[in-house]
Amino acid sequence: MSPSPLALARFLGLFVRLRLLGLSSRFPPLPGDALDEQSRLLRRAQQVLGGPRLDQVSAGQARENFRNDFKLLKRTGGLFEPVASISHHEVPGPGGVLPARLYLPGKGPGYPLFVFLHGGGWVIGDLDTADNMARLICRRAGCAVLSAEYRLAPEHPFPAAVEDAYADVLWAVAHAAGLGCDPERVLVGGDSAGGNLAAVVARMAKERGTPKLAGQVLFYPVANGASLDTPSYRAFGEKSLGLPTRDMQWFLDQYTPNPADRLNPLVSPLLARDLRGVAPALVVTAEFDVLRDEGEAYARRLEEAGVQVRLMRCQGMTHGFLSLVGLIRRAELCFDEIASEIRRMAGI
């Protein structure tokens, strides 16, 4: 069903206010418990347009809706930065060929390589919905970025995504030199479910002795699928702030139809007994995100295990905010700080 003319008028009014706020030159640091004003307006605009809940549609329809959201993001001002070149590749995975897309920041050899695993609850998302994030990392952090796909649930439940993500990273390291990259400076990262997979792959790499990783970058990762009961879940789970509890439950039901699997550290890295020796980490959380507390708990576990880790809580932000660079000015400011940290980890 299309939005009514009244809903469209309300959306346009909110969107104009959002854009006018973006023209402001003053974005002082936010105190705790203060939602960013542009984030608040954008959430209201999304509510006005409406749309079905995840648990009311099929996985296929959810994927199509997600792709349409990113097309709208591009039309309304989301930032898709230019890069020097983009090429397409095929990674041999355990269940078949996995598409991948390489973004290069220039023509010189020896770039650090950032393997990016997209978010979407292990159910939705693809190379196109990860395009803006891959471009941002490439352009602002100065890394080559290999955006890699993995099989999606519910057609391919756990452990398919884990197996594919590990295969993506193995292939990236083995082929880095041929891609114009430095095999000694390979990082793995991702957002949300992709951050979960990046954390899992980093621990698998340590336990299996290969590949050698320079770092892991976890953007608001799922760290504990076994429990949706933390202060951040209780505070934000029933609010329209990017990821309601019901959506997270739906994702887990698709990815891990056997609830016992959620106790497996390959699903819930926070439950791993031993994190010693995993790659250095950057963990980014959003203040108004149900996943905030488990991401920060994972950062503390890494630190206790002797892993070099930096935790960045982005004040005033909601789940998925990094995909909204271009619409939310404070998200861009956060990303610039993140890019600086990625450059440091990559030795740039």
LUMLO-938595 format. One line per field, with one value per residue (C-alpha): x, y, z. Coordinates in Angstrom, 1 decimal, always signed. Layout:
REM LUMLO-938595
px	c(X_...) .
py	c(Y_...) .
pz	c(Z_...) .
***
This chain:
REM LUMLO-938595
px	c(+0.0_+1.4_+1.6_-1.4_-0.9_-1.1_+1.6_+3.8_+3.3_+4.3_+7.3_+8.5_+8.1_+10.2_+12.7_+13.2_+13.8_+16.3_+18.2_+18.2_+19.7_+22.4_+23.5_+24.3_+28.0_+27.7_+27.6_+29.0_+29.5_+26.3_+25.8_+24.6_+20.8_+20.4_+19.2_+20.6_+18.0_+18.5_+18.2_+15.0_+13.5_+14.6_+12.9_+9.7_+9.8_+10.2_+7.3_+5.1_+5.8_+5.1_+5.6_+5.1_+7.0_+9.7_+7.7_+4.8_+6.6_+8.7_+12.5_+12.4_+10.1_+12.2_+15.2_+13.4_+12.2_+15.7_+17.1_+14.4_+15.3_+18.9_+17.7_+15.7_+18.7_+20.7_+18.0_+17.5_+21.1_+22.9_+26.6_+28.0_+31.6_+33.6_+36.5_+39.3_+38.0_+35.6_+36.0_+33.9_+35.2_+34.1_+35.1_+34.8_+32.8_+31.9_+28.4_+29.2_+30.5_+30.2_+30.1_+32.6_+33.3_+36.7_+37.0_+40.4_+41.3_+43.9_+46.2_+49.2_+50.1_+50.2_+47.0_+45.8_+42.8_+39.6_+37.2_+33.7_+30.8_+27.4_+24.7_+21.1_+20.5_+22.1_+18.8_+18.8_+21.5_+23.9_+26.7_+24.4_+23.1_+26.7_+27.9_+27.9_+29.7_+32.4_+32.9_+33.2_+35.9_+37.8_+37.7_+38.2_+40.3_+42.5_+42.0_+41.1_+37.8_+36.6_+32.9_+32.0_+28.7_+27.7_+24.7_+21.6_+19.1_+16.5_+17.4_+20.9_+20.8_+23.8_+26.6_+26.5_+27.2_+30.1_+31.7_+31.3_+32.7_+35.8_+36.2_+35.9_+38.7_+41.0_+40.5_+41.2_+44.5_+45.6_+44.8_+45.7_+48.9_+47.2_+44.5_+47.1_+47.0_+49.3_+48.6_+50.3_+47.7_+44.3_+41.5_+38.0_+35.0_+31.3_+28.2_+25.5_+25.3_+28.4_+30.2_+29.1_+30.6_+33.8_+34.3_+33.7_+36.1_+38.8_+38.5_+38.5_+41.6_+43.4_+42.2_+43.0_+46.3_+45.3_+44.8_+46.9_+44.8_+45.9_+42.7_+38.9_+36.5_+33.1_+30.3_+27.5_+27.9_+25.6_+27.7_+25.2_+22.2_+21.5_+19.9_+17.9_+17.8_+20.2_+19.7_+20.0_+17.4_+15.1_+15.5_+15.2_+13.8_+10.2_+11.1_+11.5_+15.3_+16.6_+16.4_+13.4_+13.6_+11.0_+13.1_+16.2_+14.1_+12.9_+16.4_+17.6_+14.6_+15.7_+19.4_+19.3_+16.0_+17.5_+17.7_+20.5_+22.8_+22.6_+24.8_+27.5_+30.4_+30.2_+26.8_+27.5_+31.2_+30.6_+30.2_+33.6_+35.7_+39.1_+39.7_+43.4_+45.5_+42.7_+43.4_+43.4_+39.9_+37.9_+34.4_+31.9_+28.5_+25.6_+24.2_+20.5_+20.9_+19.7_+23.0_+25.0_+25.6_+26.6_+29.0_+30.6_+30.7_+32.6_+35.1_+35.7_+36.2_+38.8_+40.6_+40.6_+42.1_+45.0_+43.8_+44.5_+41.0_+39.4_+35.8_+33.9_+30.4_+28.8_+26.6_+23.1_+23.2_+20.9_+21.5_+22.6_+23.6_+26.8_+24.7_+23.1_+26.2_+25.0_+21.7_+22.9_+25.8_+26.8_+27.1_+29.7_+31.7_+31.7_+32.8_+35.8_+37.0_+36.4_+38.4_+41.3_+41.4_+41.2_+44.1_+46.1_+45.2_+46.2_+49.5_+48.7) .
py	c(+0.0_+3.4_+6.2_+8.6_+12.2_+13.4_+11.0_+12.1_+15.7_+15.0_+13.0_+15.9_+18.4_+16.2_+15.6_+19.3_+19.9_+17.1_+18.6_+22.1_+20.7_+19.2_+22.6_+23.7_+24.1_+23.5_+19.9_+20.0_+16.7_+15.3_+14.5_+11.0_+10.2_+12.8_+11.4_+13.2_+15.5_+14.4_+10.8_+11.6_+13.4_+10.5_+7.9_+10.0_+10.3_+6.5_+5.9_+8.3_+6.3_+3.1_-0.4_-4.0_-5.5_-8.0_-10.8_-10.1_-10.8_-13.5_-13.4_-12.7_-9.8_-8.5_-8.5_-6.6_-4.0_-3.6_-3.1_-0.5_+1.3_+1.7_+3.0_+5.6_+6.4_+7.1_+9.3_+11.4_+12.3_+9.3_+9.5_+7.1_+8.3_+7.9_+5.5_+4.9_+1.6_-1.2_-4.8_-7.9_-11.3_-14.8_-16.5_-20.3_-21.1_-24.4_-24.1_-22.6_-19.4_-16.2_-12.8_-10.2_-6.6_-4.9_-1.2_+0.5_+4.0_+4.6_+3.0_+2.3_-1.2_-2.5_-1.2_-2.6_-4.8_-4.5_-7.5_-6.2_-8.4_-6.8_-6.6_-7.6_-10.2_-13.0_-12.9_-9.7_-7.5_-7.9_-6.2_-3.3_-2.6_-2.5_-0.3_+3.0_+1.5_-0.1_+3.2_+5.2_+2.8_+2.8_+6.6_+7.8_+5.1_+4.7_+0.9_-1.4_-3.0_-6.4_-6.5_-10.2_-12.1_-15.1_-17.5_-16.2_-17.7_-19.2_-21.1_-21.5_-21.4_-21.4_-22.4_-21.5_-17.8_-18.5_-21.0_-18.6_-15.6_-17.6_-18.7_-15.1_-14.0_-16.9_-16.1_-12.4_-13.1_-15.7_-13.4_-10.0_-9.5_-10.2_-7.7_-5.0_-5.3_-6.2_-9.7_-8.7_-6.0_-7.6_-6.6_-8.1_-6.1_-5.7_-4.1_-5.7_-9.4_-8.7_-7.5_-10.7_-12.7_-10.7_-11.3_-15.0_-15.2_-13.4_-16.0_-18.9_-17.5_-17.5_-21.0_-22.5_-20.6_-19.0_-16.5_-13.8_-10.7_-7.2_-6.3_-6.7_-3.8_-4.4_-1.9_-2.4_-6.2_-8.9_-10.5_-12.6_-14.1_-16.3_-13.5_-10.4_-9.1_-6.4_-2.8_-1.5_-4.1_-3.1_+0.6_+0.6_-2.7_-1.4_+1.9_+2.7_+3.2_+1.1_-2.4_-3.4_-6.6_-8.3_-7.8_-9.2_-12.2_-12.8_-12.7_-15.2_-17.5_-17.5_-17.9_-20.3_-22.3_-24.5_-22.2_-24.3_-23.0_-19.5_-20.8_-21.6_-19.0_-19.2_-17.5_-15.6_-14.7_-13.1_-16.7_-17.9_-19.2_-18.0_-14.8_-14.6_-14.0_-12.8_-9.8_-6.2_-4.8_-1.6_-2.0_+0.7_+0.9_+3.3_+4.8_+4.2_+0.6_-2.7_-4.2_-1.6_-3.5_-6.8_-5.1_-3.2_-6.4_-8.1_-5.2_-5.7_-9.4_-8.8_-6.3_-8.8_-11.4_-9.1_-8.1_-4.6_-3.0_+0.4_+0.9_+3.8_+4.5_+7.0_+9.3_+10.1_+7.4_+4.5_+1.1_+1.3_+4.9_+4.5_+3.7_+7.1_+9.2_+12.0_+12.3_+12.5_+14.9_+13.5_+10.0_+11.5_+13.0_+9.6_+7.9_+10.3_+9.3_+5.6_+6.0_+7.5_+4.4_+2.0_+3.8_+3.4_-0.3_-0.8_+1.0_+3.8) .
pz	c(+0.0_-0.9_+1.7_+1.8_+0.5_+4.1_+5.2_+2.3_+3.2_+6.9_+5.7_+3.4_+6.3_+8.6_+5.9_+5.2_+8.9_+8.8_+5.9_+7.4_+10.6_+8.5_+7.2_+10.8_+11.4_+15.2_+16.4_+19.9_+21.7_+23.2_+26.8_+27.7_+27.3_+24.5_+21.2_+18.2_+16.7_+13.1_+14.2_+16.0_+12.9_+10.6_+12.8_+12.8_+9.0_+8.7_+11.1_+9.0_+5.8_+7.7_+6.3_+7.4_+10.4_+9.7_+11.4_+9.1_+5.8_+4.2_+4.2_+0.5_+0.9_+3.8_+1.5_-1.2_+1.3_+2.6_-0.9_-1.6_+1.6_+0.3_-3.0_-1.2_+0.9_-2.2_-3.7_-0.5_+0.2_+1.7_+1.1_-1.6_-1.9_-5.2_-5.1_-7.7_-9.0_-8.3_-9.5_-9.1_-7.9_-7.0_-3.8_-3.7_-0.6_+1.0_-0.4_-3.8_-5.3_-3.2_-4.9_-3.7_-4.7_-4.4_-3.8_-4.3_-3.0_-5.7_-8.2_-6.0_-4.8_-1.2_+0.3_+3.6_+2.8_+4.9_+4.4_+5.0_+6.0_+5.7_+8.3_+8.1_+10.8_+8.7_+6.7_+4.6_+2.9_+0.0_-1.8_-2.9_+0.6_+1.9_-1.0_+1.0_+4.0_+1.8_-0.1_+3.2_+4.6_+1.3_+0.8_+4.4_+5.9_+2.8_+2.7_-0.1_+0.8_-0.2_+0.4_+0.6_+0.7_+2.6_+2.5_+4.1_+6.5_+6.7_+3.5_+4.9_+8.7_+11.1_+10.5_+6.8_+7.3_+9.6_+7.2_+4.3_+6.2_+7.1_+3.5_+2.4_+4.7_+3.8_+0.1_+0.7_+2.5_-0.1_-3.0_-1.4_-3.4_-6.7_-5.7_-5.2_-1.4_+1.4_+2.8_+6.1_+6.7_+6.3_+8.7_+9.0_+10.0_+9.6_+11.0_+13.2_+12.1_+9.9_+13.1_+14.7_+11.9_+11.9_+15.7_+15.1_+12.2_+14.2_+16.9_+14.4_+12.8_+16.1_+17.0_+13.6_+13.2_+9.9_+8.5_+10.2_+10.8_+11.5_+13.3_+13.7_+13.4_+14.9_+14.2_+16.8_+16.7_+17.8_+20.6_+22.5_+20.7_+23.8_+25.8_+24.8_+28.3_+29.1_+30.3_+26.7_+25.5_+28.3_+27.6_+23.8_+22.7_+22.4_+20.8_+17.1_+17.3_+14.5_+15.9_+18.1_+20.2_+18.0_+14.9_+16.7_+17.8_+14.2_+12.9_+15.5_+14.7_+11.0_+11.6_+14.6_+14.4_+17.1_+20.1_+21.6_+18.9_+20.4_+23.2_+20.7_+20.7_+16.9_+17.3_+20.5_+20.7_+24.2_+25.5_+24.3_+27.1_+25.8_+23.8_+24.3_+21.2_+18.8_+16.5_+17.9_+17.9_+17.4_+18.9_+18.0_+19.8_+19.5_+22.7_+21.8_+20.5_+22.0_+21.1_+23.0_+26.2_+24.7_+22.3_+25.2_+27.3_+24.5_+24.4_+28.1_+27.6_+25.0_+27.2_+30.1_+27.7_+27.0_+23.5_+22.4_+22.0_+21.7_+22.5_+21.0_+22.2_+19.8_+21.8_+20.6_+17.8_+17.1_+15.5_+11.9_+12.1_+10.0_+7.0_+7.3_+6.8_+4.5_+6.2_+9.8_+10.3_+13.7_+12.1_+9.7_+12.5_+14.3_+11.1_+10.7_+14.2_+13.3_+10.0_+11.9_+14.2_+11.2_+9.6_+12.8_+13.0_+9.3_+9.8_+7.4) .
***
